[in-house]
Amino acid sequence: MHAARLEAALDPAHAAFTGKAVWTGPTARDFTEELAGRRARLRTLTQRIVEELEDELRAVPESATRPPAARR
């Protein structure tokens, strides 16, 4: 749920700039390209974070024995 929300964080801005002529000219094109690149990178990094967390969770045994209490 959080990953999906993070992945979509730049969608409204991207839709505004690619859906209609909000801002035109070379600077606007550069901005739109950078926004699209950052949006793609955000999605990629979010997916990578989720994958790494899942890998870490898979590496943890389902059950573990508790070590004996430390002797005093």
C-alpha positions as CSV (number, residue, x, y, z in Angstrom):
1,M,0.0,0.0,0.0
2,H,2.7,2.5,1.0
3,A,4.9,1.5,-2.0
4,A,2.0,2.1,-4.4
5,R,1.4,5.5,-2.9
6,L,5.1,6.3,-3.2
7,E,5.3,5.1,-6.8
8,A,2.3,7.3,-7.7
9,A,3.6,10.4,-5.9
10,L,4.6,12.2,-9.0
11,D,1.7,11.0,-11.2
12,P,-0.5,14.1,-10.7
13,A,2.3,16.5,-11.7
14,H,3.2,14.3,-14.6
15,A,-0.4,14.1,-15.8
16,A,-0.8,17.9,-15.5
17,F,2.3,18.6,-17.7
18,T,1.8,15.8,-20.3
19,G,-2.0,16.0,-20.5
20,K,-2.4,19.5,-21.8
21,A,-0.3,22.6,-22.5
22,V,0.2,23.9,-19.0
23,W,3.6,25.4,-19.9
24,T,5.3,25.6,-23.3
25,G,8.7,26.2,-24.7
26,P,12.1,24.7,-24.3
27,T,12.3,25.1,-20.5
28,A,8.9,23.5,-20.2
29,R,10.1,20.5,-22.3
30,D,13.2,20.2,-20.3
31,F,11.2,20.3,-17.0
32,T,8.7,17.7,-18.4
33,E,11.6,15.4,-19.4
34,E,13.2,15.7,-16.0
35,L,9.9,15.1,-14.2
36,A,9.3,12.0,-16.3
37,G,12.8,10.8,-15.5
38,R,12.4,11.3,-11.8
39,R,9.0,9.7,-11.9
40,A,10.5,6.6,-13.6
41,R,13.4,6.6,-11.1
42,L,11.1,6.9,-8.1
43,R,9.2,3.8,-9.4
44,T,12.4,1.8,-10.0
45,L,13.8,2.7,-6.6
46,T,10.5,1.9,-4.8
47,Q,10.4,-1.5,-6.5
48,R,14.1,-2.1,-5.5
49,I,13.4,-1.2,-1.9
50,V,10.4,-3.6,-1.7
51,E,12.4,-6.4,-3.4
52,E,15.3,-5.9,-0.9
53,L,13.0,-6.0,2.1
54,E,11.3,-9.1,0.8
55,D,14.7,-10.7,0.3
56,E,15.6,-9.8,3.9
57,L,12.4,-11.2,5.2
58,R,12.9,-14.5,3.3
59,A,16.3,-14.8,4.8
60,V,14.8,-14.8,8.3
61,P,13.9,-18.3,9.5
62,E,10.2,-18.9,10.1
63,S,10.9,-20.1,13.6
64,A,14.0,-19.9,15.7
65,T,14.9,-21.4,19.0
66,R,15.6,-19.0,21.7
67,P,19.2,-19.1,23.0
68,P,19.7,-20.2,26.6
69,A,19.6,-17.3,29.1
70,A,22.9,-15.9,29.9
71,R,24.4,-17.3,33.1
72,R,25.2,-14.9,35.8
